[in-house]
Amino acid sequence: MRAFYKNNNGLIATTEWTPNCWINIECPTEAEKKYLLEELQIPEAFYNDIEDIDERPRIEIENGWTLIIMRIPVKSNDVKLPFHTIPVGVVFKGEVCITISFHKTEMLTDFVTYTKRKNINIKDNFDLVLKLLLSSSVWFLKYLKQVNQKIKLAEDNLEKSIKNEELQALLQIEKCLVFFMTSLKGNDILLHRIKNIKSQKEHFDLDLLEDVEIELRQAQETTNIYSDILTGTMDAYASVISNNMNTIMKQMTSISIILMIPTLIASLYGMNVPNDLEDNRYGIWIVISVSVLLSAFGVFLFKRKRWF
């Protein structure tokens, strides 16, 4: 999908390209790929790098074109991985500025709406990049709140019954947090590299830079906190499972010992040797009574030891 936005107290959609407008392309088709490579003549290597789902945040310059790749969070329909991150590339040269994403995202649509609502002007290409980094950090925080709700839900389910499904849910959330943590670190390194571009230092909005740093740091700290909480929770439930297993094994051993007492007595009584009970009409009842008494004593002893 291809869209053009011009800067007029917010990003306003237009039907065609005009100088210094923003071109946003999501999930590019073959026709849009041809438009990028042949009409706009962006380097094909840039296009291929953005297409790589594992591409890390970085900045690169080639033939006058500048490529800035950042990672943004997205919500997926995959139950095994409800949240992950994708690369978004900002490619610009002179009056041409393009953002390319190979996945549909909520962030870019929300960014356009936000600029209209707040009447935000985009000064230049680097200003757009910084504002996109700020927006991505806000969306990281927004999705982290949903991750936290999933953690609480999984904990509630674990309190009712400890099953593989509940533990797997925690592992899936942990995987999401790892993706978030890695992407945020990459965006942080990218921000520092942008700040150190000598030709742009004088043109940066210092307040915007500070806002981006604060939101990025907050997103990183929140991710670390949730990751630590999740790790502690999983360790605690692993200990609970191990303790429950030990308790069950102890109970099974105690039951085996109690059942062994009448088995031992019956075995001795059944041996083909004189025992003074073979001619006694009450012999079987005596053996049963002794077995019951000894078993009852064993149960009493184990209960006192709290083995039952």
C-alpha positions in Angstrom: 0.0 0.0 0.0 1.4 3.4 -1.0 0.4 6.7 0.5 1.6 10.3 0.2 1.6 12.8 3.0 2.4 16.5 2.9 3.4 18.5 5.9 0.7 21.1 6.8 0.2 21.5 10.5 0.1 17.7 10.6 0.5 15.1 7.9 -2.2 15.5 5.3 -2.8 12.7 2.7 -2.4 13.6 -1.0 -3.0 11.6 -4.1 0.4 12.2 -5.7 4.0 12.9 -4.9 5.1 16.5 -4.3 8.6 17.6 -3.3 9.4 17.1 0.4 6.3 15.0 1.0 6.5 11.7 2.9 5.9 8.5 1.0 4.8 5.6 3.2 4.8 2.1 1.7 3.5 -0.9 3.7 3.6 -4.4 2.4 4.9 -3.4 -1.0 3.7 -5.1 -4.1 5.7 -5.8 -7.2 4.4 -2.6 -8.8 5.5 -0.6 -5.7 8.9 -2.3 -5.7 9.3 -1.3 -9.3 8.3 2.3 -8.4 10.9 2.4 -5.6 13.8 0.9 -7.6 13.2 2.2 -11.0 11.3 5.5 -10.6 12.8 6.8 -7.3 16.0 4.8 -7.9 16.7 3.9 -4.3 19.5 1.4 -3.9 18.3 -2.2 -4.2 20.5 -3.2 -1.3 18.5 -0.9 1.0 15.2 -2.5 -0.1 16.5 -6.0 0.5 17.9 -5.0 3.9 14.5 -3.6 5.0 12.8 -6.8 3.8 15.0 -8.9 6.2 12.8 -9.5 9.3 15.9 -9.9 11.5 17.6 -6.6 10.3 19.1 -4.6 13.2 18.7 -0.9 13.7 21.4 1.1 11.9 22.2 4.0 9.6 23.9 3.7 6.2 24.7 6.1 3.4 25.1 5.1 -0.3 25.2 7.2 -3.4 23.7 10.2 -1.6 20.8 8.1 -0.2 20.5 7.7 3.6 19.0 4.5 5.1 17.9 4.5 8.7 16.4 1.2 10.0 14.6 1.1 13.3 12.5 -1.6 14.9 8.9 -1.1 16.0 6.6 -3.4 17.9 3.7 -5.2 16.3 0.8 -7.3 17.5 0.4 -10.6 15.7 -2.3 -13.3 15.4 0.2 -16.0 16.3 -0.8 -17.5 19.6 2.7 -18.7 20.2 4.2 -15.2 19.7 1.5 -12.5 20.4 4.0 -9.6 20.1 7.2 -9.2 18.2 9.2 -6.5 16.4 9.8 -5.7 12.7 12.2 -3.4 10.9 11.0 -0.1 9.4 13.3 1.6 6.9 13.4 5.4 6.3 15.2 6.1 3.0 15.7 9.7 1.9 17.7 11.9 -0.4 17.1 15.5 -1.2 13.4 16.1 -1.6 12.5 12.4 -1.5 11.6 10.7 1.8 10.2 7.2 2.0 9.3 4.8 4.8 9.1 1.1 3.9 7.6 -1.7 6.0 6.9 -5.2 4.9 4.2 -5.7 7.6 1.0 -3.8 8.4 1.5 -1.8 11.5 -0.8 0.2 13.8 2.0 2.6 14.7 2.4 4.4 11.4 -1.4 5.0 11.0 -1.6 6.2 14.5 1.5 8.5 13.9 -0.3 10.3 11.0 -3.5 10.7 13.1 -1.4 12.1 16.1 0.3 14.7 13.9 -3.1 15.9 12.7 -4.5 16.1 16.2 -1.5 17.9 17.7 -0.8 20.0 14.5 2.8 18.8 14.5 5.1 19.9 11.7 7.9 17.8 10.4 10.9 20.1 9.9 13.2 17.7 7.9 13.9 14.0 7.4 15.9 13.6 10.6 13.1 15.2 12.5 10.7 12.6 11.0 13.1 9.8 12.1 13.2 11.1 15.7 9.4 11.5 15.9 9.0 7.9 14.6 11.5 6.7 17.2 9.5 8.5 19.8 6.2 7.0 18.6 7.8 3.5 18.5 8.9 3.9 22.2 5.3 4.9 23.1 4.0 1.8 21.3 6.5 -0.4 23.1 5.1 0.9 26.4 1.5 0.4 25.2 2.2 -3.2 24.2 4.1 -3.8 27.4 1.0 -3.0 29.4 -0.8 -5.8 27.4 2.1 -8.1 28.1 1.7 -7.4 31.8 -2.0 -8.3 31.6 -1.0 -11.6 30.0 1.5 -12.3 32.7 -1.2 -11.7 35.4 -3.6 -14.0 33.6 -1.0 -16.8 33.3 -0.3 -16.4 37.0 -4.0 -16.7 37.9 -4.2 -19.9 35.8 -1.1 -21.3 37.4 -2.6 -20.8 40.9 -5.6 -22.9 39.9 -3.7 -25.7 38.2 -0.1 -26.1 37.1 -0.2 -27.5 33.6 2.2 -27.4 30.7 -0.2 -25.0 28.8 0.2 -22.3 31.5 4.0 -22.6 31.7 4.2 -22.5 27.9 2.2 -19.2 28.0 4.8 -17.7 30.3 7.6 -18.9 28.0 5.8 -17.2 25.0 5.6 -14.0 26.9 9.3 -14.3 27.9 10.1 -14.6 24.2 8.2 -11.4 23.4 10.1 -9.6 26.1 13.4 -10.8 24.7 12.4 -9.4 21.2 11.4 -6.1 22.8 14.6 -5.8 24.9 16.8 -6.5 21.9 15.0 -4.1 19.6 15.0 -1.3 22.2 18.7 -1.7 22.7 19.2 -1.4 18.9 17.0 1.7 18.7 19.0 3.2 21.6 22.3 2.7 19.8 20.7 4.1 16.6 19.6 7.2 18.5 23.1 7.9 19.8 24.5 7.5 16.3 22.0 10.0 14.9 22.9 12.4 17.7 26.5 12.2 16.7 26.0 13.2 13.1 28.1 16.3 12.9 26.3 17.9 9.9 22.9 17.6 11.8 23.8 18.5 15.4 22.9 22.1 15.0 19.5 21.3 13.5 18.2 18.9 16.0 15.3 19.8 18.3 16.9 19.4 21.7 13.5 19.0 23.4 12.5 16.3 20.9 15.8 14.5 21.5 15.3 14.5 25.2 11.7 13.2 24.8 12.9 10.3 22.6 15.7 9.5 25.2 13.3 9.5 28.1 10.6 7.4 26.4 13.2 4.9 25.1 14.8 4.6 28.5 11.4 4.1 30.1 10.5 1.4 27.6 13.8 -0.4 28.3 13.5 -0.2 32.0 9.8 -1.4 31.9 10.9 -4.3 29.7 13.7 -5.2 32.1 11.3 -5.1 35.1 8.7 -7.3 33.5 11.4 -9.7 32.3 12.8 -9.9 35.9 9.3 -10.4 37.3 8.6 -13.2 34.8 11.9 -14.9 35.4 11.2 -14.8 39.2 7.7 -16.1 38.6 8.9 -19.0 36.5 11.6 -19.9 39.0 9.0 -19.8 41.8 6.6 -22.1 40.0 9.5 -24.4 39.0 10.3 -24.8 42.7 6.6 -25.4 43.5 6.4 -28.1 40.8 9.6 -29.7 42.2 8.2 -29.5 45.8 4.9 -31.0 44.7 6.7 -33.8 43.0 8.7 -34.5 46.2 5.6 -34.5 48.3 3.8 -36.9 45.9 6.8 -39.3 45.9 7.0 -39.2 49.7 3.3 -40.0 50.0 3.6 -42.8 47.5 6.6 -44.3 49.4 4.6 -44.1 52.7 1.6 -45.9 51.1 4.0 -48.6 49.7 5.5 -49.1 53.2 2.0 -49.4 54.8 0.9 -51.9 52.2 4.1 -53.9 52.6 3.3 -54.7 56.3 0.2 -57.0 55.6 2.0 -58.4 52.6 5.0 -59.4 54.7 2.8 -61.0 57.4 0.7 -62.9 54.9 3.9 -64.1 53.2 5.3 -65.4 56.5 2.0 -67.0 57.5 1.7 -68.7 54.1 5.1 -70.3 54.3 5.1 -74.1 54.4 6.6 -74.4 57.9 5.0 -74.9 61.3 3.7 -71.7 62.9 1.3 -72.9 65.6 -1.6 -71.2 63.7 -2.3 -73.8 61.0 -4.6 -75.8 63.3 -6.1 -72.7 65.0 -9.7 -72.0 63.8 -9.0 -68.3 64.5 -5.6 -68.2 62.8 -6.8 -66.2 59.8 -8.4 -63.6 62.0 -5.4 -63.3 64.2 -3.2 -62.7 61.1 -5.6 -60.1 59.7 -5.9 -58.4 63.1 -2.1 -58.2 63.5 -1.8 -56.8 59.9 -4.5 -54.2 60.6 -2.9 -53.2 63.9 0.6 -52.9 62.5 -0.7 -51.0 59.5 -2.7 -48.6 61.7 0.4 -48.1 63.8 2.4 -47.3 60.7 -0.2 -44.8 59.5 -0.2 -43.2 63.0 3.6 -43.0 63.0 3.7 -41.5 59.5 1.1 -38.9 60.3 3.0 -37.8 63.4 6.1 -37.4 61.1 3.8 -35.5 58.6 4.7 -37.9 55.8 1.0 -38.2 54.9 
